[in-house]
Amino acid sequence: QIRELFDRLTNDLEIWADLSSRYRGDLFCGLFMEATNEGLDLEPDTVGMIGGRGLRLAFDIYDSVEE
């Protein structure tokens, strides 16, 4: 989904550098896990896309335990 989001936006990193110098960019993800101790992997190119644009990556992680 992160790649799909970036596919719709400019790949010009100079534009991203300008934006990140003026604003604090934040990519926020909510993760809803199906099992306890479930993991998450980010591919190196996805991490590069986020970092190359000067964005922070934030997660809210929810476990599968029902209240």
N, C-alpha and C positions, 0 to 999 in steps of 0.2 A: 504494500500500500504506500510505503514511503516513496518507492521508485515511481509508482503511478502518479503521485502528487508532483514530484519533481519533473516528470515528463511533460506536465502541463505548464511548467514555468520556464523561464529563460535559463540557459546553460552558461550564460555570460558571467563568469566569476568576478569581473570588474564591477558589474552592476550589483552583485551580491556583496562585494567588499564595501561599496559605497553605502548600501543599505545597512550593513552590519556596523559600520562606523557611526551611523546616526541613530540606529535603533537596536534594541536587544531582541534578536530573533529567537524564538523558542518553538521547537517541534515537540508537541505534547502527545503522548500515546497512552491510552488506557489498555491494560492487559487483563483479560479475564481468564484465569487459569482453570483448567478442568480438573487438575489433580494437585495434591500437595507436592512440593519440591519439583514442580515442572519448570523446565528451562526455556531459554530464549536465545536465539542466535541472530546476529546481524552479519551480513556478508561484508567483506572488506570494501567493496565498491559502494555499498550503501553508507557505511561509516564515512568513507571519503566524500560522498555527496554532501553529507550533513556538515562535516568539518570544513570542506572547501567553500561552503557558503557562509561560514562563520556562525552557524546555528548551535544552540544548546539543545540537547536531547533530554527530555524529562519523561518519566514513567510513573503512572499510578498502577499498582499491581494489586489485583483482587484475587483471593484464593477461592477454592471451590466449596468451602465450608459454609453451610447454610446456618443462619442464626435462628 
